[in-house]
Amino acid sequence: MAPLEQKVLFILGGGPRIGHSVAKKFLSQGYKVAIGRRNIEKMDLDGVLPVYVDVTKPETIEEAFRKVESRLGVPNAVVYNAAALTFPPEKDPFGVEPAAFTRDLTINVGGAYTALHHATRLARLHNISPLIFIATGNVTPFKVNPLAVTLGPGKSALAHLMSLGSTVYDAKEFRFYFASQVTETGGPVPYPQVSGEAHGEVYWKLANEGRNHWDVRFTVAPDGSTGFA
Ligand SMILES: NC(=O)c1ccc[n+]([C@@H]2O[C@H](COP(=O)([O-])OP(=O)(O)OC[C@H]3O[C@@H](n4cnc5c(N)ncnc54)[C@H](OP(=O)(O)O)[C@@H]3O)[C@@H](O)[C@H]2O)c1
């Protein structure tokens, strides 16, 4: 594990739910935390460095990593949480405009690749190990959802990148996780039931204890406690 002064978390695409909850959990454990998003003026989270990022623009991701490094230090933990979904017409998934599909795909996975590139280069350059990279997932890579025509392909590619990273790199250097909250039966979680706090708890466990597989599915009990599926 990196020395204490180097414990830095950078969340790309962090808003009031998962992003803020994960930030609070890591802050409470002594981490320095930066959140990257487009509307940084909407962020009112004490102790977190707001950084402008538009994940559809690779140069803003590179610049954001530079800012986080200079202000907080090199991240040893990175969370990719940005996502986009365009609903298709009923029973017509291919009715989504091609430009919307391309834009959503870039947000769902293109930006994640750029973040993977910079996070791994920086960690190597500064001998930070292990680097933990967590992608916020869902079940769309494993269960087809007709409404997720622009989300599912991006999450599937994101899962592929986490699998690829876990296969090729030594876990002592880089660890990759695709973390998805699921229902007790392994299904998709209705949006209102997605728990930011549970993501914070699980991401903290991943950063500290790790898991032996990149595909991490977890459940949240009515009392808020989390379990691995
Ligand atoms: N397990 C499940 O079944 C499930 C269900 C729902 C959601 N999810 C996943 O949870 C994640 C979202 O969590 P949440 O709803 O709680 O979100 P959140 O952390 O509250 O906010 C996500 C943030 O992403 C930022 N963002 C969007 N587009 C961006 C872009 N182009 N560049 C930079 N930042 C961008 C937005 O901020 P700005 O507008 O300021 O940029 C937004 O505040 C997604 O990955 C989603 O797929 C999983």
The ligand as an SDF file (V2000), in Angstrom:
LIG
                    3D

 48 52  0  0  0  0  0  0  0  0999 V2000
  -26.0040   -0.7580  -10.2490 N   0  0  0  0  0  0  0  0  0  0  0  0
  -26.9720   -0.2030  -10.9330 C   0  0  0  0  0  0  0  0  0  0  0  0
  -27.9390   -0.8540  -11.2900 O   0  0  0  0  0  0  0  0  0  0  0  0
  -26.8970    1.2730  -11.2880 C   0  0  0  0  0  0  0  0  0  0  0  0
  -28.0780    2.0150  -11.3480 C   0  0  0  0  0  0  0  0  0  0  0  0
  -27.9910    3.3670  -11.6250 C   0  0  0  0  0  0  0  0  0  0  0  0
  -26.7590    3.9610  -11.9000 C   0  0  0  0  0  0  0  0  0  0  0  0
  -25.6250    3.2090  -11.8770 N   0  0  0  0  0  0  0  0  0  0  0  0
  -24.3380    3.8090  -12.2160 C   0  0  0  0  0  0  0  0  0  0  0  0
  -24.0150    4.7770  -11.2330 O   0  0  0  0  0  0  0  0  0  0  0  0
  -23.2550    5.8070  -11.8320 C   0  0  0  0  0  0  0  0  0  0  0  0
  -23.9090    7.1620  -11.6050 C   0  0  0  0  0  0  0  0  0  0  0  0
  -24.1850    7.2790  -10.2590 O   0  0  0  0  0  0  0  0  0  0  0  0
  -25.1580    8.4190   -9.6870 P   0  0  0  0  0  0  0  0  0  0  0  0
  -26.4080    8.4700  -10.4660 O   0  0  0  0  0  0  0  0  0  0  0  0
  -25.2050    8.2540   -8.2320 O   0  0  0  0  0  0  0  0  0  0  0  0
  -24.3250    9.6930  -10.0940 O   0  0  0  0  0  0  0  0  0  0  0  0
  -23.5770   10.7450   -9.2000 P   0  0  0  0  0  0  0  0  0  0  0  0
  -22.3190   10.2410   -8.6220 O   0  0  0  0  0  0  0  0  0  0  0  0
  -24.5570   11.4070   -8.2850 O   0  0  0  0  0  0  0  0  0  0  0  0
  -23.2370   11.7650  -10.4020 O   0  0  0  0  0  0  0  0  0  0  0  0
  -22.6060   11.3990  -11.6010 C   0  0  0  0  0  0  0  0  0  0  0  0
  -21.9970   12.6420  -12.1490 C   0  0  0  0  0  0  0  0  0  0  0  0
  -21.3720   12.3630  -13.4100 O   0  0  0  0  0  0  0  0  0  0  0  0
  -21.1250   13.6160  -14.0020 C   0  0  0  0  0  0  0  0  0  0  0  0
  -21.0150   13.5230  -15.4480 N   0  0  0  0  0  0  0  0  0  0  0  0
  -21.9670   13.1890  -16.3470 C   0  0  0  0  0  0  0  0  0  0  0  0
  -21.4940   13.3570  -17.5970 N   0  0  0  0  0  0  0  0  0  0  0  0
  -20.2090   13.7850  -17.4640 C   0  0  0  0  0  0  0  0  0  0  0  0
  -19.2080   14.1700  -18.3740 C   0  0  0  0  0  0  0  0  0  0  0  0
  -19.4070   14.1790  -19.7010 N   0  0  0  0  0  0  0  0  0  0  0  0
  -17.9960   14.5520  -17.8970 N   0  0  0  0  0  0  0  0  0  0  0  0
  -17.7710   14.5850  -16.5640 C   0  0  0  0  0  0  0  0  0  0  0  0
  -18.6870   14.2690  -15.6530 N   0  0  0  0  0  0  0  0  0  0  0  0
  -19.8960   13.8860  -16.1010 C   0  0  0  0  0  0  0  0  0  0  0  0
  -22.3090   14.5100  -13.6250 C   0  0  0  0  0  0  0  0  0  0  0  0
  -21.8340   15.7900  -13.2010 O   0  0  0  0  0  0  0  0  0  0  0  0
  -21.7970   17.0380  -14.2130 P   0  0  0  0  0  0  0  0  0  0  0  0
  -23.1580   17.1250  -14.8350 O   0  0  0  0  0  0  0  0  0  0  0  0
  -21.4460   18.1900  -13.3730 O   0  0  0  0  0  0  0  0  0  0  0  0
  -20.7120   16.7320  -15.2140 O   0  0  0  0  0  0  0  0  0  0  0  0
  -22.9640   13.7780  -12.4380 C   0  0  0  0  0  0  0  0  0  0  0  0
  -23.1250   14.6140  -11.3250 O   0  0  0  0  0  0  0  0  0  0  0  0
  -23.1980    5.5070  -13.3170 C   0  0  0  0  0  0  0  0  0  0  0  0
  -21.9650    4.9020  -13.6360 O   0  0  0  0  0  0  0  0  0  0  0  0
  -24.3670    4.5800  -13.5100 C   0  0  0  0  0  0  0  0  0  0  0  0
  -24.2490    3.7590  -14.6500 O   0  0  0  0  0  0  0  0  0  0  0  0
  -25.6710    1.8820  -11.5600 C   0  0  0  0  0  0  0  0  0  0  0  0
  1  2  1  0
  2  3  2  0
  2  4  1  0
  4  5  1  0
  4 48  2  0
  5  6  2  0
  6  7  1  0
  7  8  2  0
  8  9  1  0
  8 48  1  0
  9 10  1  0
  9 46  1  0
 10 11  1  0
 11 12  1  0
 11 44  1  0
 12 13  1  0
 13 14  1  0
 14 15  2  0
 14 16  1  0
 14 17  1  0
 17 18  1  0
 18 19  2  0
 18 20  1  0
 18 21  1  0
 21 22  1  0
 22 23  1  0
 23 24  1  0
 23 42  1  0
 24 25  1  0
 25 26  1  0
 25 36  1  0
 26 27  1  0
 26 35  1  0
 27 28  2  0
 28 29  1  0
 29 30  1  0
 29 35  2  0
 30 31  1  0
 30 32  2  0
 32 33  1  0
 33 34  2  0
 34 35  1  0
 36 37  1  0
 36 42  1  0
 37 38  1  0
 38 39  2  0
 38 40  1  0
 38 41  1  0
 42 43  1  0
 44 45  1  0
 44 46  1  0
 46 47  1  0
M  CHG  2   8   1  16  -1
M  END
$$$$
